[in-house]
Amino acid sequence: MYWTLTNAATNLKRRAHRRKKRGRLRFPALWLMTDEDRLPNPAIALAHLPRGAGLILRHYNAADRVAIATQLSRLCRHRGVMLLIAGDWRLASHVGAAGVHLAEHAARAGLPAGGRLWRRENCKLLTVAAHGNKGLRRAVELHATAAILAPIFKTASHPGRAPLGLTRAAALIRQTAVPVVALGGINTSTIRGLRHSGCAGVAGIGLALPPNA
């Protein structure tokens, strides 16, 4: 499963690179998003990620978030996985992460001056969550490395939210100036439908878990 997803995601990134006529897209094509309920111990899930993948630590309400981030930073360096910290550029700086991720509501305020300086001087990545055109526009305004658009398909994480669907998602991706990573309901079957969407990779919560886990 991991081989299939990784190769399919890499092919999506390659197509997006050609379509946008950009320089090399310097971020992973496959991302794991942590979740306090579905993935309470991100280190276990990390063990299943292939080298070259990315991991975004959310776990916003974890009392031991600093300890989790410190552990993941060490493990990610060892495994060749790129780590981003959601919502806290100072923590990202503290643990030596590759960048920071902003939820859509946090992106409205953007990074503070210190975060922008940290990102610029250290060539750090910024990913921004988006659920539609407004979020994607904000990602462009923030000069994000990539936007993470969700949900593309039906997802267990948000069972009550209507997915964008392939047609709507592809239209949004085509009109967005930054690379877009697809999130929501991504698996070895649904990723095939993204082939002509223009997305530059995929993300998910359960991507790295063994089957039936």
C-alpha positions in Angstrom: 0.0 0.0 0.0 2.7 2.5 0.9 4.7 1.8 -2.3 1.5 2.4 -4.3 0.6 5.7 -2.6 4.1 7.0 -2.6 4.6 6.4 -6.3 1.2 7.7 -7.2 1.8 10.9 -5.2 5.2 11.4 -6.8 3.6 11.1 -10.2 1.0 13.7 -9.2 3.8 16.1 -8.1 5.7 15.5 -11.3 2.6 16.4 -13.4 1.9 19.5 -11.3 5.5 20.6 -11.8 5.1 20.4 -15.6 1.7 22.1 -15.6 2.7 25.0 -13.4 6.1 25.3 -15.1 7.8 25.9 -11.8 11.2 25.1 -10.5 11.6 21.9 -8.4 8.8 21.6 -5.9 10.8 21.3 -2.7 8.3 19.5 -0.5 7.2 15.9 -0.1 4.4 14.5 -2.3 3.0 12.3 0.6 2.1 13.8 3.9 0.8 12.3 7.2 -1.4 14.6 9.3 -1.4 13.7 13.0 -4.7 13.5 14.9 -5.1 13.2 18.7 -8.0 10.8 18.4 -7.2 8.6 15.4 -3.4 8.7 15.8 -2.8 9.3 19.5 0.9 8.2 19.2 2.3 9.7 16.0 5.7 7.9 16.5 4.0 4.6 15.8 2.5 5.9 12.5 5.8 7.5 11.6 7.4 4.1 11.6 5.3 3.2 8.5 6.1 6.3 6.5 8.5 6.0 3.6 11.7 8.0 3.4 11.1 11.4 1.8 7.5 11.7 3.1 6.3 14.6 5.3 4.6 14.7 8.7 2.5 17.6 10.1 2.2 17.5 13.8 -1.2 18.9 14.9 -2.0 17.5 18.4 -3.0 21.1 19.3 -4.4 20.2 22.7 -1.8 17.7 23.9 -0.4 18.7 27.3 3.0 17.1 26.3 3.1 18.7 22.8 6.6 20.0 23.2 7.8 16.5 24.2 6.0 14.9 21.3 7.4 17.5 18.8 10.9 16.9 20.2 10.6 13.1 19.9 9.2 13.4 16.3 11.9 15.8 15.3 14.6 13.2 16.3 12.7 10.3 14.6 12.0 12.3 11.5 15.7 13.2 11.0 16.6 9.5 11.5 14.0 8.3 9.0 14.4 11.0 6.4 10.9 12.4 6.9 10.2 16.2 6.8 8.5 17.5 9.9 6.2 20.6 10.1 4.6 21.9 13.3 1.0 23.2 13.0 0.3 26.6 14.4 3.5 27.3 16.4 6.5 28.6 14.5 8.4 29.0 17.8 8.0 25.3 18.6 9.0 24.5 15.0 12.1 26.6 15.5 12.9 25.0 18.9 12.8 21.4 17.6 14.5 22.2 14.2 11.4 21.4 12.1 11.4 22.1 8.4 8.5 24.5 8.6 5.1 25.4 10.0 1.5 24.6 9.0 -1.4 26.9 9.5 -5.0 25.8 9.8 -7.4 27.9 7.6 -8.7 30.0 10.6 -5.1 30.7 11.7 -4.0 31.6 8.2 -6.4 34.6 8.4 -3.9 36.3 10.8 -0.9 34.7 9.1 2.5 34.4 10.6 3.7 37.1 13.0 6.7 39.1 12.1 9.1 36.8 14.0 7.7 33.8 12.2 8.1 35.5 8.8 11.7 36.4 9.6 12.4 32.8 10.8 10.9 31.4 7.7 12.7 33.7 5.3 16.2 33.5 6.9 16.1 29.7 7.3 14.2 28.8 4.1 11.4 27.1 6.0 8.3 25.7 4.5 4.8 27.0 5.1 1.7 25.0 4.3 -1.8 26.4 4.6 -5.1 24.5 5.0 -7.9 25.4 2.7 -11.5 24.3 2.3 -12.4 26.3 -0.7 -11.4 29.3 -2.8 -11.1 31.7 0.1 -8.5 29.5 1.8 -6.6 29.0 -1.3 -6.4 32.7 -2.0 -5.1 33.3 1.5 -2.4 30.6 0.9 -1.3 32.6 -2.2 -1.2 35.9 -0.2 1.0 34.3 2.4 3.4 33.0 -0.2 2.8 29.5 1.1 4.9 26.6 -0.1 1.7 24.7 -0.7 -1.9 24.7 0.2 -3.6 21.6 1.6 -7.1 21.4 0.1 -9.8 19.3 1.9 -11.9 17.4 1.9 -11.6 16.0 -1.6 -13.5 12.8 -0.9 -15.7 11.6 2.0 -13.5 11.2 5.1 -13.9 9.6 8.5 -12.4 12.7 10.1 -15.3 14.9 9.1 -18.3 12.6 8.3 -20.8 15.5 8.2 -18.9 17.6 5.8 -19.7 17.4 2.1 -16.6 16.6 0.0 -15.5 19.0 -2.7 -15.4 16.1 -5.3 -13.0 15.8 -8.2 -14.6 18.3 -10.5 -14.8 21.1 -8.0 -11.3 20.4 -6.5 -9.7 20.3 -10.0 -11.2 23.6 -10.9 -10.0 25.2 -7.7 -6.5 23.7 -8.1 -6.2 25.0 -11.7 -6.9 28.6 -10.7 -4.5 28.6 -7.7 -1.0 30.0 -8.1 0.6 27.8 -5.3 0.9 24.0 -5.4 -2.0 22.2 -3.9 -1.9 19.0 -1.9 -5.1 16.9 -1.7 -6.5 15.8 1.7 -9.6 13.8 2.7 -10.5 10.2 1.8 -7.2 9.5 0.1 -6.4 5.8 -0.4 -4.9 3.5 -3.1 -8.3 3.6 -4.9 -9.2 7.3 -4.8 -5.8 8.6 -5.5 -6.2 7.3 -9.1 -8.9 9.8 -9.7 -6.5 12.7 -8.9 -4.3 11.9 -11.9 -5.6 14.9 -13.9 -6.6 17.2 -11.1 -3.3 19.2 -11.0 -2.6 18.5 -7.4 1.0 18.2 -6.3 0.6 15.5 -3.7 -1.7 14.0 -1.1 -2.1 14.1 2.6 -4.1 12.1 5.2 -4.4 10.8 8.7 -4.6 7.1 8.0 -2.1 6.9 5.1 0.7 5.4 7.2 -1.3 2.9 9.2 -1.1 -0.8 8.3 -4.2 -2.2 6.7 -7.1 -2.8 9.1 -5.3 -0.9 11.9 
